[in-house]
Amino acid sequence: MTALAEARTLRDDGAAAALYGTLAEWRLCAKEELQRLAESGDTFTSDDMVSSVGLPPAGSPNALGGLFAGASRQGLIEPVGYQQSQRKARHAGVVRTWRGRSE
């Protein structure tokens, strides 16, 4: 396994651990909201998710990344760009923009 492949495996394992370390109720709501966002046809960011379902109430805030990464690997969403976050806590940091994949 190359160093890059190993790094990707470690990234994916960490993202999955963060996601499944959250409360099941939040995880279910977040997955449903991500499905809705993907089906909307609009571009969206994790900021949109947070405004709808909030941050994970327990566990790691990295659960959002785990959710989006898993949905991307499954072909539900695809990255389309970047923009500055609108959330104050993110201090205008960069977030990826996504859209649902059309089949």
PADREN-114063 format. One record per residue: residue number from 0; residue in three letters; y, z, x of N, C-alpha, C, CB in turn. Coordinates in steps of 0.001 Angstrom, whole numbers, plus 500000, padded with zeros to 6 digits. Glycine has a CB too. Layout:
<nodes>
node doti->NUM | drense->ALA | nnorth->Y | nup->Z | neast->X | canorth->Y | caup->Z | caeast->X | cnorth->Y | cup->Z | ceast->X | cbnorth->Y | cbup->Z | cbeast->X;
...
</nodes>
This chain:
<nodes>
node doti->0 | drense->MET | nnorth->498824 | nup->500000 | neast->500855 | canorth->500000 | caup->500000 | caeast->500000 | cnorth->501238 | cup->500000 | ceast->500900 | cbnorth->499999 | cbup->501234 | cbeast->499027;
node doti->1 | drense->THR | nnorth->502193 | nup->499143 | neast->500567 | canorth->503425 | caup->499089 | caeast->501351 | cnorth->504281 | cup->500324 | ceast->501065 | cbnorth->504217 | cbup->497794 | cbeast->501038;
node doti->2 | drense->ALA | nnorth->505238 | nup->500552 | neast->501925 | canorth->506138 | caup->501696 | caeast->501730 | cnorth->506917 | cup->501541 | ceast->500424 | cbnorth->507116 | cbup->501833 | cbeast->502927;
node doti->3 | drense->LEU | nnorth->507339 | nup->500325 | neast->500103 | canorth->508078 | caup->500100 | caeast->498863 | cnorth->507186 | cup->500346 | ceast->497648 | cbnorth->508642 | cbup->498671 | cbeast->498826;
node doti->4 | drense->ALA | nnorth->505959 | nup->499880 | neast->497702 | canorth->505033 | caup->500109 | caeast->496585 | cnorth->504760 | cup->501599 | ceast->496406 | cbnorth->503708 | cbup->499351 | cbeast->496814;
node doti->5 | drense->GLU | nnorth->504613 | nup->502301 | neast->497505 | canorth->504395 | caup->503741 | caeast->497428 | cnorth->505625 | cup->504452 | ceast->496865 | cbnorth->504046 | cbup->504302 | cbeast->498812;
node doti->6 | drense->ALA | nnorth->506798 | nup->504025 | neast->497288 | canorth->508042 | caup->504614 | caeast->496770 | cnorth->508167 | cup->504381 | ceast->495268 | cbnorth->509267 | cbup->504022 | cbeast->497501;
node doti->7 | drense->ARG | nnorth->507812 | nup->503195 | neast->494799 | canorth->507868 | caup->502905 | caeast->493360 | cnorth->506874 | cup->503761 | ceast->492584 | cbnorth->507587 | cbup->501417 | cbeast->493104;
node doti->8 | drense->THR | nnorth->505697 | nup->503960 | neast->493140 | canorth->504696 | caup->504812 | caeast->492483 | cnorth->505204 | cup->506240 | ceast->492372 | cbnorth->503361 | cbup->504782 | cbeast->493254;
node doti->9 | drense->LEU | nnorth->505783 | nup->506752 | neast->493445 | canorth->506330 | caup->508108 | caeast->493422 | cnorth->507474 | cup->508216 | ceast->492422 | cbnorth->506811 | cbup->508516 | cbeast->494820;
node doti->10 | drense->ARG | nnorth->508337 | nup->507191 | neast->492362 | canorth->509433 | caup->507166 | caeast->491391 | cnorth->508885 | cup->507212 | ceast->489969 | cbnorth->510306 | cbup->505908 | cbeast->491587;
node doti->11 | drense->ASP | nnorth->507914 | nup->506367 | neast->489677 | canorth->507361 | caup->506293 | caeast->488326 | cnorth->506645 | cup->507578 | ceast->487938 | cbnorth->506405 | cbup->505118 | cbeast->488214;
node doti->12 | drense->ASP | nnorth->505922 | nup->508173 | neast->488878 | canorth->505247 | caup->509442 | caeast->488605 | cnorth->506259 | cup->510550 | ceast->488327 | cbnorth->504347 | cbup->509835 | cbeast->489785;
node doti->13 | drense->GLY | nnorth->507336 | nup->510585 | neast->489086 | canorth->508373 | caup->511590 | caeast->488875 | cnorth->509077 | cup->511416 | ceast->487544 | cbnorth->509383 | cbup->511537 | cbeast->489993;
node doti->14 | drense->ALA | nnorth->509346 | nup->510169 | neast->487170 | canorth->510003 | caup->509894 | caeast->485892 | cnorth->509110 | cup->510308 | ceast->484727 | cbnorth->510362 | cbup->508403 | cbeast->485781;
node doti->15 | drense->ALA | nnorth->507825 | nup->510023 | neast->484827 | canorth->506885 | caup->510411 | caeast->483772 | cnorth->506784 | cup->511928 | ceast->483668 | cbnorth->505496 | cbup->509806 | cbeast->484036;
node doti->16 | drense->ALA | nnorth->506754 | nup->512608 | neast->484801 | canorth->506685 | caup->514070 | caeast->484793 | cnorth->507928 | cup->514667 | ceast->484150 | cbnorth->506518 | cbup->514610 | cbeast->486220;
node doti->17 | drense->ALA | nnorth->509097 | nup->514094 | neast->484440 | canorth->510343 | caup->514591 | caeast->483840 | cnorth->510325 | cup->514382 | ceast->482338 | cbnorth->511570 | cbup->513889 | cbeast->484458;
node doti->18 | drense->LEU | nnorth->509876 | nup->513212 | neast->481894 | canorth->509839 | caup->512919 | caeast->480462 | cnorth->508879 | cup->513854 | ceast->479730 | cbnorth->509433 | cbup->511463 | cbeast->480229;
node doti->19 | drense->TYR | nnorth->507699 | nup->514038 | neast->480269 | canorth->506708 | caup->514863 | caeast->479569 | cnorth->506906 | cup->516353 | ceast->479785 | cbnorth->505325 | cbup->514482 | cbeast->480011;
node doti->20 | drense->GLY | nnorth->507920 | nup->516715 | neast->480577 | canorth->508290 | caup->518118 | caeast->480714 | cnorth->509299 | cup->518560 | ceast->479666 | cbnorth->508847 | cbup->518369 | cbeast->482090;
node doti->21 | drense->THR | nnorth->509699 | nup->517643 | neast->478784 | canorth->510672 | caup->517964 | caeast->477737 | cnorth->509948 | cup->518373 | ceast->476460 | cbnorth->511606 | cbup->516759 | cbeast->477465;
node doti->22 | drense->LEU | nnorth->510701 | nup->518894 | neast->475522 | canorth->510127 | caup->519278 | caeast->474237 | cnorth->509632 | cup->518048 | ceast->473492 | cbnorth->511156 | cbup->520040 | cbeast->473388;
node doti->23 | drense->ALA | nnorth->508472 | nup->518159 | neast->472875 | canorth->507863 | caup->517030 | caeast->472166 | cnorth->508771 | cup->516508 | ceast->471054 | cbnorth->506510 | cbup->517440 | cbeast->471581;
node doti->24 | drense->GLU | nnorth->509472 | nup->517388 | neast->470364 | canorth->510345 | caup->516965 | caeast->469264 | cnorth->511478 | cup->516075 | ceast->469785 | cbnorth->510928 | cbup->518199 | cbeast->468531;
node doti->25 | drense->TRP | nnorth->512112 | nup->516483 | neast->470891 | canorth->513168 | caup->515663 | caeast->471471 | cnorth->512604 | cup->514320 | ceast->471925 | cbnorth->513836 | cbup->516394 | cbeast->472650;
node doti->26 | drense->ARG | nnorth->511452 | nup->514359 | neast->472580 | canorth->510824 | caup->513140 | caeast->473093 | cnorth->510562 | cup->512151 | ceast->471965 | cbnorth->509512 | cbup->513475 | cbeast->473819;
node doti->27 | drense->LEU | nnorth->510067 | nup->512629 | neast->470837 | canorth->509794 | caup->511762 | caeast->469693 | cnorth->511090 | cup->511156 | ceast->469157 | cbnorth->509072 | cbup->512546 | cbeast->468581;
node doti->28 | drense->CYS | nnorth->512115 | nup->511978 | neast->468983 | canorth->513410 | caup->511480 | caeast->468500 | cnorth->513991 | cup->510456 | ceast->469462 | cbnorth->514399 | cbup->512639 | cbeast->468310;
node doti->29 | drense->ALA | nnorth->513893 | nup->510721 | neast->470750 | canorth->514444 | caup->509817 | caeast->471759 | cnorth->513697 | cup->508480 | ceast->471755 | cbnorth->514373 | cbup->510464 | cbeast->473157;
node doti->30 | drense->LYS | nnorth->512390 | nup->508514 | neast->471621 | canorth->511624 | caup->507261 | caeast->471587 | cnorth->511978 | cup->506446 | ceast->470347 | cbnorth->510110 | cbup->507551 | cbeast->471615;
node doti->31 | drense->GLU | nnorth->512138 | nup->507112 | neast->469222 | canorth->512525 | caup->506402 | caeast->467994 | cnorth->513918 | cup->505797 | ceast->468125 | cbnorth->512479 | cbup->507353 | cbeast->466784;
node doti->32 | drense->GLU | nnorth->514841 | nup->506530 | neast->468732 | canorth->516201 | caup->506020 | caeast->468919 | cnorth->516207 | cup->504843 | ceast->469893 | cbnorth->517133 | cbup->507137 | cbeast->469429;
node doti->33 | drense->LEU | nnorth->515426 | nup->504916 | neast->470945 | canorth->515362 | caup->503810 | caeast->471895 | cnorth->514803 | cup->502560 | ceast->471212 | cbnorth->514495 | cbup->504193 | cbeast->473118;
node doti->34 | drense->GLN | nnorth->513817 | nup->502726 | neast->470372 | canorth->513262 | caup->501598 | caeast->469612 | cnorth->514348 | cup->500989 | ceast->468728 | cbnorth->512049 | cbup->502053 | cbeast->468749;
node doti->35 | drense->ARG | nnorth->515127 | nup->501839 | neast->468052 | canorth->516201 | caup->501358 | caeast->467187 | cnorth->517251 | cup->500600 | ceast->467993 | cbnorth->516852 | cbup->502529 | cbeast->466439;
node doti->36 | drense->LEU | nnorth->517642 | nup->501158 | neast->469138 | canorth->518620 | caup->500493 | caeast->469991 | cnorth->518095 | cup->499135 | ceast->470475 | cbnorth->518972 | cbup->501387 | cbeast->471192;
node doti->37 | drense->ALA | nnorth->516832 | nup->499090 | neast->470857 | canorth->516236 | caup->497843 | caeast->471346 | cnorth->516217 | cup->496777 | ceast->470254 | cbnorth->514808 | cbup->498097 | cbeast->471858;
node doti->38 | drense->GLU | nnorth->515952 | nup->497186 | neast->469028 | canorth->515869 | caup->496234 | caeast->467916 | cnorth->517237 | cup->495800 | ceast->467406 | cbnorth->515081 | cbup->496839 | cbeast->466781;
node doti->39 | drense->SER | nnorth->518300 | nup->496503 | neast->467810 | canorth->519640 | caup->496199 | caeast->467303 | cnorth->520179 | cup->494863 | ceast->467798 | cbnorth->520591 | cbup->497294 | cbeast->467694;
node doti->40 | drense->GLY | nnorth->519699 | nup->494393 | neast->468929 | canorth->520219 | caup->493162 | caeast->469513 | cnorth->521459 | cup->493378 | ceast->470367 | cbnorth->520531 | cbup->492183 | cbeast->468428;
node doti->41 | drense->ASP | nnorth->522019 | nup->494586 | neast->470330 | canorth->523201 | caup->494919 | caeast->471118 | cnorth->522793 | cup->495450 | ceast->472487 | cbnorth->524071 | cbup->495953 | cbeast->470379;
node doti->42 | drense->THR | nnorth->523741 | nup->495407 | neast->473439 | canorth->523492 | caup->496080 | caeast->474703 | cnorth->523786 | cup->497567 | ceast->474504 | cbnorth->524365 | cbup->495470 | cbeast->475860;
node doti->43 | drense->PHE | nnorth->523162 | nup->498399 | neast->475318 | canorth->523320 | caup->499846 | caeast->475199 | cnorth->523053 | cup->500503 | ceast->476534 | cbnorth->522381 | cbup->500417 | cbeast->474124;
node doti->44 | drense->THR | nnorth->523441 | nup->501763 | neast->476620 | canorth->523231 | caup->502565 | caeast->477831 | cnorth->522613 | cup->503902 | ceast->477434 | cbnorth->524575 | cbup->502782 | cbeast->478607;
node doti->45 | drense->SER | nnorth->522318 | nup->504685 | neast->478438 | canorth->521817 | caup->506036 | caeast->478174 | cnorth->522874 | cup->506881 | ceast->477468 | cbnorth->521386 | cbup->506716 | cbeast->479485;
node doti->46 | drense->ASP | nnorth->524150 | nup->506538 | neast->477631 | canorth->525210 | caup->507243 | caeast->476911 | cnorth->525000 | cup->507138 | ceast->475398 | cbnorth->526593 | cbup->506678 | cbeast->477299;
node doti->47 | drense->ASP | nnorth->524584 | nup->505954 | neast->474939 | canorth->524325 | caup->505767 | caeast->473507 | cnorth->523191 | cup->506665 | ceast->473036 | cbnorth->523990 | cbup->504300 | cbeast->473208;
node doti->48 | drense->MET | nnorth->522174 | nup->506797 | neast->473869 | canorth->521047 | caup->507666 | caeast->473540 | cnorth->521509 | cup->509121 | ceast->473444 | cbnorth->519927 | cbup->507525 | cbeast->474595;
node doti->49 | drense->VAL | nnorth->522284 | nup->509553 | neast->474429 | canorth->522753 | caup->510938 | caeast->474454 | cnorth->523651 | cup->511232 | ceast->473253 | cbnorth->523507 | cbup->511225 | cbeast->475762;
node doti->50 | drense->SER | nnorth->524476 | nup->510276 | neast->472848 | canorth->525349 | caup->510516 | caeast->471698 | cnorth->524545 | cup->510635 | ceast->470406 | cbnorth->526379 | cbup->509392 | cbeast->471569;
node doti->51 | drense->SER | nnorth->523358 | nup->510051 | neast->470369 | canorth->522519 | caup->510116 | caeast->469161 | cnorth->521573 | cup->511312 | ceast->469143 | cbnorth->521713 | cbup->508849 | cbeast->469034;
node doti->52 | drense->VAL | nnorth->520884 | nup->511543 | neast->470252 | canorth->519848 | caup->512587 | caeast->470253 | cnorth->520144 | cup->513737 | ceast->471207 | cbnorth->518519 | cbup->511982 | cbeast->470613;
node doti->53 | drense->GLY | nnorth->521216 | nup->513614 | neast->471985 | canorth->521560 | caup->514668 | caeast->472928 | cnorth->520721 | cup->514614 | ceast->474190 | cbnorth->521404 | cbup->516011 | cbeast->472277;
node doti->54 | drense->LEU | nnorth->521066 | nup->515469 | neast->475127 | canorth->520275 | caup->515609 | caeast->476347 | cnorth->519014 | cup->516403 | ceast->476034 | cbnorth->521097 | cbup->516299 | cbeast->477473;
node doti->55 | drense->PRO | nnorth->517994 | nup->516262 | neast->476835 | canorth->516780 | caup->517063 | caeast->476606 | cnorth->517122 | cup->518552 | ceast->476596 | cbnorth->515712 | cbup->516766 | cbeast->477693;
node doti->56 | drense->PRO | nnorth->516694 | nup->519296 | neast->475562 | canorth->517041 | caup->520711 | caeast->475475 | cnorth->516303 | cup->521579 | ceast->476482 | cbnorth->516762 | cbup->521211 | cbeast->474096;
node doti->57 | drense->ALA | nnorth->515236 | nup->521076 | neast->477030 | canorth->514479 | caup->521823 | caeast->478045 | cnorth->513915 | cup->520812 | ceast->479028 | cbnorth->513328 | cbup->522693 | cbeast->477398;
node doti->58 | drense->GLY | nnorth->513643 | nup->521249 | neast->480217 | canorth->513117 | caup->520324 | caeast->481210 | cnorth->514242 | cup->519665 | ceast->481969 | cbnorth->512239 | cbup->519273 | cbeast->480555;
node doti->59 | drense->SER | nnorth->513984 | nup->518474 | neast->482451 | canorth->514908 | caup->517780 | caeast->483335 | cnorth->515743 | cup->516730 | ceast->482606 | cbnorth->514145 | cbup->517132 | cbeast->484458;
node doti->60 | drense->PRO | nnorth->517044 | nup->516622 | neast->482935 | canorth->517833 | caup->515530 | caeast->482380 | cnorth->517328 | cup->514172 | ceast->482856 | cbnorth->519295 | cbup->515700 | cbeast->482753;
node doti->61 | drense->ASN | nnorth->516487 | nup->514161 | neast->483893 | canorth->515893 | caup->512912 | caeast->484371 | cnorth->514909 | cup->512330 | ceast->483357 | cbnorth->515188 | cbup->513142 | cbeast->485705;
node doti->62 | drense->ALA | nnorth->514642 | nup->513067 | neast->482291 | canorth->513752 | caup->512557 | caeast->481246 | cnorth->514310 | cup->511274 | ceast->480644 | cbnorth->513548 | cbup->513613 | cbeast->480146;
node doti->63 | drense->LEU | nnorth->515636 | nup->511149 | neast->480571 | canorth->516235 | caup->509906 | caeast->480064 | cnorth->515819 | cup->508726 | ceast->480930 | cbnorth->517776 | cbup->510016 | cbeast->480021;
node doti->64 | drense->GLY | nnorth->515884 | nup->508900 | neast->482222 | canorth->515468 | caup->507832 | caeast->483132 | cnorth->513998 | cup->507500 | ceast->482966 | cbnorth->515746 | cbup->508225 | cbeast->484574;
node doti->65 | drense->GLY | nnorth->513182 | nup->508514 | neast->482763 | canorth->511761 | caup->508283 | caeast->482542 | cnorth->511507 | cup->507490 | ceast->481278 | cbnorth->511023 | cbup->509594 | cbeast->482479;
node doti->66 | drense->LEU | nnorth->512252 | nup->507807 | neast->480245 | canorth->512114 | caup->507103 | caeast->478971 | cnorth->512498 | cup->505633 | ceast->479111 | cbnorth->512976 | cbup->507772 | cbeast->477896;
node doti->67 | drense->PHE | nnorth->513660 | nup->505371 | neast->479726 | canorth->514126 | caup->503997 | caeast->479891 | cnorth->513224 | cup->503210 | ceast->480844 | cbnorth->515565 | cbup->503987 | cbeast->480405;
node doti->68 | drense->ALA | nnorth->512773 | nup->503829 | neast->481924 | canorth->511900 | caup->503142 | caeast->482879 | cnorth->510573 | cup->502769 | ceast->482221 | cbnorth->511650 | cbup->504027 | cbeast->484120;
node doti->69 | drense->GLY | nnorth->510018 | nup->503682 | neast->481446 | canorth->508761 | caup->503386 | caeast->480756 | cnorth->508916 | cup->502263 | ceast->479750 | cbnorth->508240 | cbup->504626 | cbeast->480058;
node doti->70 | drense->ALA | nnorth->510019 | nup->502283 | neast->478996 | canorth->510266 | caup->501229 | caeast->478005 | cnorth->510464 | cup->499878 | ceast->478691 | cbnorth->511500 | cbup->501572 | cbeast->477144;
node doti->71 | drense->SER | nnorth->511073 | nup->499884 | neast->479851 | canorth->511256 | caup->498643 | caeast->480602 | cnorth->509915 | cup->498109 | ceast->481097 | cbnorth->512209 | cbup->498867 | cbeast->481787;
node doti->72 | drense->ARG | nnorth->509081 | nup->498970 | neast->481659 | canorth->507758 | caup->498552 | caeast->482137 | cnorth->506884 | cup->498029 | ceast->480998 | cbnorth->507056 | cbup->499720 | cbeast->482834;
node doti->73 | drense->GLN | nnorth->507061 | nup->498589 | neast->479800 | canorth->506273 | caup->498155 | caeast->478644 | cnorth->506824 | cup->496870 | ceast->478020 | cbnorth->506235 | cbup->499260 | cbeast->477594;
node doti->74 | drense->GLY | nnorth->507985 | nup->496418 | neast->478485 | canorth->508561 | caup->495188 | caeast->477980 | cnorth->509414 | cup->495354 | ceast->476731 | cbnorth->507484 | cbup->494233 | cbeast->477701;
node doti->75 | drense->LEU | nnorth->509730 | nup->496584 | neast->476359 | canorth->510563 | caup->496825 | caeast->475176 | cnorth->512029 | cup->496499 | ceast->475450 | cbnorth->510430 | cbup->498281 | cbeast->474721;
node doti->76 | drense->ILE | nnorth->512503 | nup->496833 | neast->476636 | canorth->513902 | caup->496620 | caeast->476999 | cnorth->513982 | cup->495961 | ceast->478368 | cbnorth->514685 | cbup->497955 | cbeast->476993;
node doti->77 | drense->GLU | nnorth->515160 | nup->495378 | neast->478663 | canorth->515385 | caup->494786 | caeast->479974 | cnorth->516795 | cup->495113 | ceast->480441 | cbnorth->515160 | cbup->493256 | cbeast->479938;
node doti->78 | drense->PRO | nnorth->516983 | nup->495300 | neast->481744 | canorth->518325 | caup->495577 | caeast->482261 | cnorth->519169 | cup->494308 | ceast->482229 | cbnorth->518255 | cbup->496142 | cbeast->483701;
node doti->79 | drense->VAL | nnorth->520446 | nup->494470 | neast->481882 | canorth->521340 | caup->493308 | caeast->481834 | cnorth->522625 | cup->493512 | ceast->482626 | cbnorth->521683 | cbup->492985 | cbeast->480401;
node doti->80 | drense->GLY | nnorth->522848 | nup->494688 | neast->483153 | canorth->524061 | caup->494921 | caeast->483940 | cnorth->524329 | cup->496394 | ceast->484144 | cbnorth->525252 | cbup->494279 | cbeast->483273;
node doti->81 | drense->TYR | nnorth->525574 | nup->496683 | neast->484478 | canorth->526021 | caup->498053 | caeast->484733 | cnorth->527407 | cup->498238 | ceast->484142 | cbnorth->526024 | cbup->498371 | cbeast->486256;
node doti->82 | drense->GLN | nnorth->527745 | nup->499464 | neast->483846 | canorth->529102 | caup->499810 | caeast->483438 | cnorth->529347 | cup->501274 | ceast->483784 | cbnorth->529321 | cbup->499546 | cbeast->481911;
node doti->83 | drense->GLN | nnorth->530590 | nup->501705 | neast->483652 | canorth->530897 | caup->503105 | caeast->483899 | cnorth->530513 | cup->503923 | ceast->482675 | cbnorth->532394 | cbup->503294 | cbeast->484241;
node doti->84 | drense->SER | nnorth->529966 | nup->505091 | neast->482947 | canorth->529588 | caup->506002 | caeast->481871 | cnorth->530826 | cup->506509 | ceast->481140 | cbnorth->528772 | cbup->507183 | cbeast->482423;
node doti->85 | drense->GLN | nnorth->530694 | nup->506678 | neast->479846 | canorth->531766 | caup->507210 | caeast->479012 | cnorth->531678 | cup->508733 | ceast->478869 | cbnorth->531727 | cbup->506557 | cbeast->477638;
node doti->86 | drense->ARG | nnorth->530573 | nup->509325 | neast->479334 | canorth->530388 | caup->510768 | caeast->479207 | cnorth->531196 | cup->511503 | ceast->480274 | cbnorth->528896 | cbup->511135 | cbeast->479316;
node doti->87 | drense->LYS | nnorth->531953 | nup->512505 | neast->479849 | canorth->532779 | caup->513279 | caeast->480779 | cnorth->531947 | cup->513881 | ceast->481908 | cbnorth->533514 | cbup->514388 | cbeast->480032;
node doti->88 | drense->ALA | nnorth->530773 | nup->514394 | neast->481561 | canorth->529926 | caup->515052 | caeast->482553 | cnorth->529466 | cup->514095 | ceast->483649 | cbnorth->528720 | cbup->515667 | cbeast->481875;
node doti->89 | drense->ARG | nnorth->529503 | nup->512795 | neast->483383 | canorth->529083 | caup->511801 | caeast->484371 | cnorth->530227 | cup->511334 | ceast->485261 | cbnorth->528473 | cbup->510613 | cbeast->483675;
node doti->90 | drense->HIS | nnorth->531443 | nup->511773 | neast->484964 | canorth->532612 | caup->511472 | caeast->485813 | cnorth->532762 | cup->509979 | ceast->486093 | cbnorth->532505 | cbup->512223 | cbeast->487135;
node doti->91 | drense->ALA | nnorth->532567 | nup->509159 | neast->485070 | canorth->532713 | caup->507705 | caeast->485175 | cnorth->531707 | cup->507076 | ceast->486136 | cbnorth->534114 | cbup->507361 | cbeast->485622;
node doti->92 | drense->GLY | nnorth->530580 | nup->507745 | neast->486339 | canorth->529534 | caup->507181 | caeast->487186 | cnorth->528944 | cup->505918 | ceast->486564 | cbnorth->528430 | cbup->508214 | cbeast->487427;
node doti->93 | drense->VAL | nnorth->528252 | nup->505159 | neast->487365 | canorth->527675 | caup->503897 | caeast->486913 | cnorth->526367 | cup->504147 | ceast->486161 | cbnorth->527436 | cbup->502953 | cbeast->488110;
node doti->94 | drense->VAL | nnorth->526220 | nup->503461 | neast->485022 | canorth->524963 | caup->503487 | caeast->484252 | cnorth->524535 | cup->502048 | ceast->484011 | cbnorth->525129 | cbup->504264 | cbeast->482885;
node doti->95 | drense->ARG | nnorth->523259 | nup->501869 | neast->483913 | canorth->522709 | caup->500539 | caeast->483639 | cnorth->522891 | cup->500210 | ceast->482167 | cbnorth->521210 | cbup->500462 | cbeast->484034;
node doti->96 | drense->THR | nnorth->523127 | nup->498940 | neast->481880 | canorth->523146 | caup->498472 | caeast->480500 | cnorth->521820 | cup->497770 | ceast->480216 | cbnorth->524362 | cbup->497515 | cbeast->480240;
node doti->97 | drense->TRP | nnorth->521360 | nup->497914 | neast->478990 | canorth->520048 | caup->497412 | caeast->478570 | cnorth->520188 | cup->496639 | ceast->477269 | cbnorth->519037 | cbup->498574 | cbeast->478403;
node doti->98 | drense->ARG | nnorth->519163 | nup->495864 | neast->476957 | canorth->519022 | caup->495275 | caeast->475634 | cnorth->517533 | cup->495125 | ceast->475351 | cbnorth->519767 | cbup->493896 | cbeast->475534;
node doti->99 | drense->GLY | nnorth->517240 | nup->495025 | neast->474063 | canorth->515843 | caup->494813 | caeast->473678 | cnorth->515392 | cup->493438 | ceast->474124 | cbnorth->515657 | cbup->494972 | cbeast->472157;
node doti->100 | drense->ARG | nnorth->514137 | nup->493354 | neast->474495 | canorth->513592 | caup->492060 | caeast->474931 | cnorth->513217 | cup->491247 | ceast->473717 | cbnorth->512364 | cbup->492246 | cbeast->475860;
node doti->101 | drense->SER | nnorth->513649 | nup->490019 | neast->473685 | canorth->513245 | caup->489127 | caeast->472605 | cnorth->511939 | cup->488460 | ceast->473022 | cbnorth->514359 | cbup->488060 | cbeast->472290;
node doti->102 | drense->GLU | nnorth->511037 | nup->488444 | neast->472113 | canorth->509693 | caup->487901 | caeast->472430 | cnorth->509658 | cup->486408 | ceast->472273 | cbnorth->508623 | cbup->488529 | cbeast->471536;
</nodes>
